[in-house]
Amino acid sequence: MPTVLRLNKQWIAALVIITLILVSSFFFSGRQAQPPAIPLPIVEIESYWPSPVERAVCKPKIYVYEASKDFQVPESVQDGRCDESNYNSEIILHRQLTDPNSNINKLYVTKNPEEATFFYIPFFGSCYLYNCWSKNEWKWTERCDVDELYVDPMMNMVINEYPYWNKTQGRTHIMVHPMDQTFTYYKHNELFQPAVFLKTVGDKRRKWMHRHRYHRDIVIPSATRLIHHLRYNPEDYVTTEGHPKTGTRTIFALFQGCCTTVGPEDEYSNGIRSLFHKTFAKYPGYEIGDVITDLEYADKLAHAKYGLSPMGWTLDTTRIWEFMAFGVVPVVIADGIIEPFEFDVDWDSFVVRVRRDEVHRLDEILRGIDDKTYEYKRRKLWEYGRRVGLEMDAWHFIVRELCRIQGINQPENLQLGY
């Protein structure tokens, strides 16, 4: 056979093979490479959800009762023992309302109860109990006569010394219950049941429905030791854009907390933390350990990419608020949680959710998030999500919920400047 003919056959065979490879590649890939899609145009603001926080549903007036020093928790206790508590949201929110220099006070508070839309009861039951437990060797069943010495006189003042409770049977009154068991800590809680409760525990599970009054309670952020007690400023550690001031976010996933001995079938955390300490602690890029110093923890927060937020005894955790403050994308592992202000906050834009039955795939799930999706969540968290915290826009979100509960729809621009 001539050499030229032999070469032609070889070329033909090679072309056939290449063609077959290309054709099969096309069919197996399912599609050809396409040009990138063009982002949708911006439309008028009312078509978007969530709407900007400064576009209020209504702008009500809130009257704040002043409790007698005869039964109110002393300010020395509020500023001392209770300031260290993660239940301190009740005092933080109250002081934002009563501080004449606060923007919250200027926007919402009135000294004339006759023009008030809502009435705030300065009930610091969590502070009362936390102080009680600290004096009784942290015996959680101790109550120190909280009903007789605190609940009863507080509600007697509100119901019998003022006319406003009885005008609406208490429906326009607000009080905070930030502890895990919320209002069930108090034997005489029937006295304040008509009021709107602000609480840090939101739970969709039937098991705890007696602690959450659906469509009547408002879930709020928790206080944290790092931010609200020690007064750490995240911007000492990260830039105004949310990036570490030194280095980069080299910690892939961070978790510092108890309990190293929890088992897969334990009630605490539904066994989730057993995988953290026994499995993921060995993975590269994971920083998982027990409690560490505050300074070391703050430094780790500034250099973490994802923050693991599993449930403990309840679905909520103060850890998530530390992550958000430092620009760490939270990984929420708490099936059935009701996050604060879900009508107004797009939580899924800045958190990652992993269900309990998928926790064993945690690394696979997180590694599967591409850089653009992570950066979108990180940016949304820094520019928008962290404003949900107690120290920022919490009262604006609370007010939006109160307006809806009372069926008030009178939009107004709060002129917040962002």
Backbone torsions as a table, in degrees:
resi	resn	phi	psi	omega
1	MET	NA	132.6	-179.9
2	PRO	-59.5	149.0	-177.5
3	THR	-62.0	-40.4	-177.8
4	VAL	-62.0	-42.9	-179.3
5	LEU	-64.8	-40.5	179.0
6	ARG	-61.5	-42.8	179.2
7	LEU	-65.0	-39.3	178.8
8	ASN	-61.5	-41.3	179.5
9	LYS	-65.1	-38.4	178.6
10	GLN	-65.3	-40.3	177.5
11	TRP	-64.7	-42.1	179.4
12	ILE	-61.8	-44.9	179.9
13	ALA	-61.8	-41.4	179.7
14	ALA	-64.4	-41.5	179.3
15	LEU	-64.6	-38.7	178.4
16	VAL	-62.4	-44.7	-179.4
17	ILE	-62.9	-45.4	179.9
18	ILE	-61.8	-43.4	179.1
19	THR	-60.5	-44.9	179.3
20	LEU	-61.1	-41.5	179.1
21	ILE	-61.4	-45.4	-179.0
22	LEU	-65.0	-42.5	-179.8
23	VAL	-64.8	-47.1	179.9
24	SER	-64.2	-36.6	178.5
25	SER	-62.4	-39.2	179.0
26	PHE	-63.7	-46.2	-177.5
27	PHE	-69.0	-40.7	-177.5
28	PHE	-71.8	-33.0	179.4
29	SER	-72.5	-22.8	176.7
30	GLY	86.3	-18.6	-179.7
31	ARG	-164.3	160.9	174.3
32	GLN	-87.7	160.5	176.3
33	ALA	-62.4	133.3	-177.4
34	GLN	-115.4	154.8	176.1
35	PRO	-66.9	151.6	-179.0
36	PRO	-63.1	146.6	178.1
37	ALA	-73.1	151.1	179.0
38	ILE	-88.6	131.1	178.5
39	PRO	-56.0	145.8	178.9
40	LEU	-67.5	149.9	-180.0
41	PRO	-71.2	156.7	175.7
42	ILE	-74.3	133.3	178.4
43	VAL	-113.1	-178.5	-176.4
44	GLU	-63.5	146.8	-166.1
45	ILE	-60.1	-32.3	-175.6
46	GLU	-68.1	-14.6	179.6
47	SER	-83.5	-8.6	-175.5
48	TYR	-94.6	150.2	166.6
49	TRP	-132.7	137.5	-5.7
50	PRO	-78.7	155.4	177.8
51	SER	-79.6	155.0	-179.9
52	PRO	-56.8	142.9	-174.9
53	VAL	-62.9	-28.2	-178.9
54	GLU	-73.0	-14.3	176.4
55	ARG	-88.8	83.4	-171.9
56	ALA	-67.3	149.5	172.4
57	VAL	-69.9	-40.3	171.5
58	CYS	-159.2	168.8	-180.0
59	LYS	-125.2	82.9	-175.0
60	PRO	-79.0	168.6	172.8
61	LYS	-106.5	135.1	-178.1
62	ILE	-116.8	126.9	174.7
63	TYR	-98.8	130.2	-177.7
64	VAL	-105.1	117.3	176.1
65	TYR	-65.0	150.9	173.6
66	GLU	-112.6	117.9	-176.6
67	ALA	-84.5	146.0	178.4
68	SER	-65.0	142.8	176.3
69	LYS	-65.1	-14.5	179.1
70	ASP	-63.3	-29.6	-179.0
71	PHE	-130.0	-13.8	-179.7
72	GLN	-69.2	146.6	176.3
73	VAL	-60.2	125.9	-176.6
74	PRO	-57.7	146.9	179.2
75	GLU	-61.5	-30.5	178.5
76	SER	-63.3	-34.3	177.2
77	VAL	-75.7	-40.9	177.6
78	GLN	-58.0	-45.8	-177.5
79	ASP	-78.7	-19.3	-176.5
80	GLY	-98.6	-98.8	-174.4
81	ARG	-57.0	-43.7	-173.4
82	CYS	-74.2	-22.3	-180.0
83	ASP	-64.0	-26.4	-179.2
84	GLU	-82.6	-8.3	-172.5
85	SER	-82.8	144.1	173.2
86	ASN	-73.1	-6.3	178.1
87	TYR	-93.5	13.5	-169.5
88	ASN	-78.6	4.7	-179.2
89	SER	-59.2	-31.6	-179.1
90	GLU	-60.7	-38.7	-178.9
91	ILE	-80.6	-38.6	178.5
92	ILE	-60.4	-47.5	-179.3
93	LEU	-65.4	-38.2	179.0
94	HIS	-64.1	-43.3	-178.2
95	ARG	-69.9	-30.5	174.6
96	GLN	-65.2	-35.4	178.1
97	LEU	-71.6	-39.9	-170.8
98	THR	-92.7	-12.6	178.3
99	ASP	-73.7	114.2	-177.0
100	PRO	-63.1	-18.5	178.7
101	ASN	-90.5	-4.4	-178.3
102	SER	-78.4	139.8	175.3
103	ASN	-62.9	-31.8	178.4
104	ILE	-64.2	-44.6	178.3
105	ASN	-60.7	-45.1	-176.7
106	LYS	-67.1	-33.6	-177.3
107	LEU	-79.9	-38.1	-165.4
108	TYR	-120.3	-23.5	-168.1
109	VAL	-88.6	140.1	173.1
110	THR	-126.2	146.1	175.4
111	LYS	-92.3	-5.3	178.9
112	ASN	-103.5	103.9	-177.0
113	PRO	-63.7	-21.4	-178.9
114	GLU	-68.0	-23.3	179.6
115	GLU	-103.0	5.3	-176.1
116	ALA	-76.0	142.3	172.1
117	THR	-90.7	-36.3	-179.1
118	PHE	-133.0	158.8	-177.5
119	PHE	-128.6	125.5	-176.3
120	TYR	-99.7	122.5	178.5
121	ILE	-92.3	120.9	-178.2
122	PRO	-77.9	65.1	-176.5
123	PHE	-92.9	113.7	-179.3
124	PHE	-111.6	53.7	-177.6
125	GLY	-62.1	-36.1	179.9
126	SER	-67.2	-40.0	176.7
127	CYS	-63.2	-44.1	178.6
128	TYR	-56.5	-49.2	-176.7
129	LEU	-71.3	-39.5	-179.9
130	TYR	-61.5	-42.2	177.1
131	ASN	-66.0	-39.0	176.7
132	CYS	-59.3	-47.6	-178.2
133	TRP	-66.1	-37.5	180.0
134	SER	-62.6	-28.2	179.6
135	LYS	-87.5	-7.3	-176.7
136	ASN	-124.9	41.8	175.2
137	GLU	53.7	37.0	177.2
138	TRP	54.8	44.2	174.2
139	LYS	-85.7	104.0	-169.4
140	TRP	-69.2	-16.4	179.0
141	THR	-85.4	-10.3	-179.7
142	GLU	-70.7	143.1	-178.4
143	ARG	-124.1	-15.2	177.0
144	CYS	52.5	39.1	177.8
145	ASP	55.2	39.8	-176.6
146	VAL	-59.9	-34.3	-178.7
147	ASP	-70.6	-49.5	-176.5
148	GLU	-70.8	-37.7	-173.9
149	LEU	-94.5	-13.7	-175.3
150	TYR	-131.6	-56.4	-177.4
151	VAL	-60.8	-51.2	-175.3
152	ASP	-61.2	-51.7	179.5
153	PRO	-64.9	-35.1	178.3
154	MET	-62.2	-48.6	-176.8
155	MET	-74.9	-28.1	174.3
156	ASN	-63.5	-41.5	176.8
157	MET	-60.7	-49.2	-175.3
158	VAL	-66.7	-43.4	-173.0
159	ILE	-82.7	-38.4	-171.0
160	ASN	-103.8	-22.7	-177.9
161	GLU	-97.1	-11.5	177.4
162	TYR	-128.5	154.8	-178.0
163	PRO	-91.9	-4.1	-165.6
164	TYR	-79.6	-31.9	177.0
165	TRP	-60.5	-48.4	-174.8
166	ASN	-70.7	-21.3	178.6
167	LYS	-64.4	-33.4	-179.7
168	THR	-124.5	14.6	-175.2
169	GLN	54.1	34.2	173.5
170	GLY	85.9	-1.1	-172.8
171	ARG	-69.6	-18.0	-179.9
172	THR	-98.5	9.7	-177.6
173	HIS	-99.8	148.9	-174.7
174	ILE	-125.2	138.7	171.9
175	MET	-149.7	155.6	-173.5
176	VAL	-105.3	134.5	175.1
177	HIS	-131.6	82.0	-171.7
178	PRO	-86.1	-2.5	-178.2
179	MET	-80.2	163.1	-174.9
180	ASP	-54.3	-42.8	-176.4
181	GLN	-93.6	9.6	175.4
182	THR	46.2	-129.5	-173.2
183	PHE	-74.4	-10.8	-176.6
184	THR	-73.5	-4.6	174.9
185	TYR	-68.8	-19.1	-170.7
186	TYR	-110.2	127.2	180.0
187	LYS	-63.3	-34.3	-175.0
188	HIS	-98.5	31.2	-175.8
189	ASN	-67.6	-12.2	177.4
190	GLU	-64.0	-22.0	-179.8
191	LEU	-63.8	-34.2	-175.4
192	PHE	-113.2	12.4	-177.3
193	GLN	-57.2	-34.0	-179.1
194	PRO	-66.9	-19.9	-175.3
195	ALA	-70.4	163.6	172.5
196	VAL	-83.4	127.8	-179.1
197	PHE	-100.5	132.4	170.6
198	LEU	-99.7	122.8	-172.6
199	LYS	-143.0	149.5	-175.9
200	THR	-88.3	-10.0	-177.5
201	VAL	-107.2	114.5	175.0
202	GLY	-118.9	124.3	-170.0
203	ASP	-142.0	122.3	179.9
204	LYS	-85.5	-8.0	-174.3
205	ARG	-75.2	140.5	-180.0
206	ARG	-59.2	-32.3	-177.2
207	LYS	-54.4	-34.5	-175.3
208	TRP	-116.0	21.6	-176.5
209	MET	-66.7	-19.1	177.9
210	HIS	-73.1	-13.1	178.3
211	ARG	-100.5	-10.7	-179.7
212	HIS	-127.0	119.7	-179.0
213	ARG	-93.7	98.6	-172.8
214	TYR	-61.4	135.0	-179.1
215	HIS	67.0	11.9	175.5
216	ARG	-125.7	-30.1	178.5
217	ASP	-93.1	152.8	174.6
218	ILE	-116.5	121.8	179.2
219	VAL	-81.2	130.3	-176.2
220	ILE	-121.7	165.8	176.7
221	PRO	-68.3	160.7	177.2
222	SER	-95.8	154.0	168.6
223	ALA	-77.9	157.0	178.4
224	THR	-131.7	151.7	178.5
225	ARG	-62.4	-45.1	-172.9
226	LEU	-67.1	-46.1	-173.6
227	ILE	-86.4	-44.6	-169.1
228	HIS	-100.0	-17.1	176.5
229	HIS	-103.7	-53.6	-179.6
230	LEU	-82.0	-12.2	176.3
231	ARG	61.2	37.3	174.3
232	TYR	-65.8	136.6	177.1
233	ASN	-104.1	111.3	-178.8
234	PRO	-54.1	-30.3	-177.4
235	GLU	-76.1	1.1	166.3
236	ASP	-79.3	-15.9	-175.1
237	TYR	-114.7	-28.3	-178.4
238	VAL	-127.0	158.5	-178.3
239	THR	-76.6	174.5	178.4
240	THR	-66.6	-12.4	175.3
241	GLU	-96.8	-2.1	176.5
242	GLY	90.6	15.5	178.3
243	HIS	-101.7	151.8	179.0
244	PRO	-57.8	140.5	177.3
245	LYS	-72.0	-25.4	175.1
246	THR	-128.6	133.6	177.6
247	GLY	70.6	-155.9	-178.8
248	THR	-132.0	179.2	178.1
249	ARG	-81.9	83.3	-174.2
250	THR	-87.1	-14.7	176.8
251	ILE	-86.2	117.2	-176.1
252	PHE	-69.4	-47.7	-179.4
253	ALA	-143.3	132.0	-174.2
254	LEU	-118.3	136.3	169.2
255	PHE	-152.0	119.9	174.7
256	GLN	-123.7	113.5	-179.3
257	GLY	170.7	172.0	-179.4
258	CYS	-75.5	163.7	11.0
259	CYS	-136.2	125.2	-173.3
260	THR	-66.6	-20.4	-176.1
261	THR	-98.6	1.0	-178.3
262	VAL	-63.0	141.1	-179.0
263	GLY	-102.0	165.0	-177.4
264	PRO	-59.7	-27.4	-177.0
265	GLU	-104.4	7.4	-179.3
266	ASP	-69.6	149.1	177.5
267	GLU	-67.7	-38.2	180.0
268	TYR	-62.6	121.6	-178.6
269	SER	63.0	15.2	-176.1
270	ASN	51.7	31.6	177.3
271	GLY	78.6	-2.0	-173.9
272	ILE	-58.9	-41.4	-174.2
273	ARG	-69.3	-16.2	176.8
274	SER	-62.4	-37.7	177.9
275	LEU	-69.4	-34.6	178.6
276	PHE	-59.7	-56.3	-171.9
277	HIS	-76.6	-31.9	-174.7
278	LYS	-94.1	-21.8	-175.8
279	THR	-122.1	-62.7	-172.0
280	PHE	-69.0	-21.4	177.0
281	ALA	-60.7	-20.7	-179.1
282	LYS	-90.9	-7.3	-175.7
283	TYR	-81.2	143.8	177.3
284	PRO	-65.4	137.4	179.1
285	GLY	90.2	-8.8	180.0
286	TYR	-97.0	129.8	174.3
287	GLU	-111.5	97.2	-176.9
288	ILE	-127.0	124.8	-179.0
289	GLY	-166.3	-177.2	-179.7
290	ASP	-80.0	-172.1	-177.6
291	VAL	-60.9	137.8	179.1
292	ILE	-126.4	178.4	-179.4
293	THR	-65.4	152.8	-179.0
294	ASP	-61.3	-40.6	-178.7
295	LEU	-63.7	-44.4	179.3
296	GLU	-65.5	-39.2	-179.3
297	TYR	-64.9	-43.5	179.4
298	ALA	-60.9	-40.0	178.4
299	ASP	-64.9	-39.8	178.3
300	LYS	-66.7	-38.9	177.9
301	LEU	-58.6	-39.7	-178.6
302	ALA	-68.2	-18.2	-176.1
303	HIS	-117.4	14.3	-179.5
304	ALA	-100.2	144.1	178.4
305	LYS	-88.7	-54.9	177.2
306	TYR	-115.8	146.8	175.7
307	GLY	-119.8	124.4	-176.9
308	LEU	-82.3	123.6	-175.8
309	SER	-122.9	75.2	178.5
310	PRO	-83.0	158.3	174.2
311	MET	-65.9	160.1	172.8
312	GLY	-115.1	-115.0	171.3
313	TRP	-74.9	-30.4	175.7
314	THR	-121.7	171.6	-175.1
315	LEU	-72.7	-32.8	-177.6
316	ASP	-80.1	160.1	178.1
317	THR	-150.1	138.7	177.8
318	THR	-66.7	-20.7	-177.6
319	ARG	-56.5	-36.7	-176.1
320	ILE	-62.1	-32.4	-178.0
321	TRP	-75.8	-29.3	173.6
322	GLU	-69.5	-43.1	177.6
323	PHE	-58.8	-48.1	-176.2
324	MET	-64.2	-38.7	-179.3
325	ALA	-62.8	-32.2	-177.3
326	PHE	-99.1	6.9	177.3
327	GLY	77.9	22.8	178.7
328	VAL	-93.2	124.2	-178.2
329	VAL	-67.8	116.3	-177.6
330	PRO	-74.0	141.4	172.1
331	VAL	-108.6	102.6	-172.3
332	VAL	-88.8	119.7	179.1
333	ILE	-121.9	84.1	-174.1
334	ALA	-160.2	81.0	-175.6
335	ASP	-61.1	123.6	177.7
336	GLY	96.6	5.5	-178.4
337	ILE	-70.2	142.5	169.8
338	ILE	-104.2	111.2	-179.3
339	GLU	-79.4	156.9	177.4
340	PRO	-58.8	134.4	168.0
341	PHE	59.7	44.9	-175.4
342	GLU	-63.5	-20.8	176.5
343	PHE	-71.8	-20.7	-172.3
344	ASP	-123.8	-5.7	-176.1
345	VAL	-123.8	124.1	178.8
346	ASP	-85.8	79.1	-176.5
347	TRP	-58.5	-37.3	-175.6
348	ASP	-68.7	-12.6	177.9
349	SER	-77.1	-19.2	-176.8
350	PHE	-133.2	5.7	172.8
351	VAL	-121.6	164.2	171.2
352	VAL	-112.3	131.7	178.6
353	ARG	-107.6	132.8	176.1
354	VAL	-129.3	125.5	179.9
355	ARG	-79.6	157.9	-176.6
356	ARG	-57.1	-39.9	-177.1
357	ASP	-74.7	0.9	176.9
358	GLU	-120.5	5.4	-177.1
359	VAL	-60.4	-33.7	179.8
360	HIS	-63.1	-18.2	178.0
361	ARG	-98.9	14.7	-173.8
362	LEU	-51.3	-50.4	-177.2
363	ASP	-63.4	-42.3	178.8
364	GLU	-61.2	-42.1	-179.0
365	ILE	-65.1	-47.6	-177.4
366	LEU	-69.1	-39.8	178.8
367	ARG	-67.0	-22.6	-179.6
368	GLY	-80.3	-5.7	177.8
369	ILE	-83.2	117.3	-176.0
370	ASP	-73.3	165.9	-173.6
371	ASP	-61.3	-37.4	-178.8
372	LYS	-68.1	-40.2	179.5
373	THR	-67.6	-41.9	176.8
374	TYR	-61.2	-45.6	-177.5
375	GLU	-65.1	-34.7	176.0
376	TYR	-61.5	-46.9	179.8
377	LYS	-65.1	-42.6	-179.2
378	ARG	-62.7	-42.2	-179.4
379	ARG	-68.6	-42.5	177.0
380	LYS	-60.7	-40.5	179.3
381	LEU	-61.7	-47.1	-174.6
382	TRP	-70.6	-41.1	-175.2
383	GLU	-84.2	-23.7	-169.4
384	TYR	-132.5	-52.2	-173.2
385	GLY	-61.7	-41.6	-175.5
386	ARG	-69.8	-15.0	178.2
387	ARG	-71.0	-11.6	178.9
388	VAL	-69.4	-23.2	-172.7
389	GLY	-60.0	161.5	-178.8
390	LEU	-53.9	-39.2	-173.1
391	GLU	-79.3	-3.1	-177.4
392	MET	-119.0	-100.5	-169.7
393	ASP	-103.9	16.1	-174.1
394	ALA	-53.2	-44.2	-177.6
395	TRP	-64.3	-35.5	178.2
396	HIS	-62.6	-40.0	178.4
397	PHE	-70.9	-39.1	177.2
398	ILE	-58.9	-45.4	-178.7
399	VAL	-61.7	-39.7	178.2
400	ARG	-58.8	-43.0	178.7
401	GLU	-64.9	-42.2	179.9
402	LEU	-61.4	-41.2	178.4
403	CYS	-59.1	-43.6	-179.4
404	ARG	-66.7	-42.7	-179.3
405	ILE	-57.5	-39.1	-179.5
406	GLN	-90.3	1.5	178.0
407	GLY	68.7	30.6	-179.7
408	ILE	-97.5	121.7	178.9
409	ASN	-126.5	85.6	-180.0
410	GLN	-131.8	76.8	-173.5
411	PRO	-56.0	143.8	178.8
412	GLU	-153.8	141.8	176.5
413	ASN	-84.7	122.5	-176.8
414	LEU	-79.4	-7.3	178.3
415	GLN	56.0	50.1	-178.5
416	LEU	-80.4	-18.1	177.8
417	GLY	88.4	13.5	175.2
418	TYR	-154.1	NA	NA
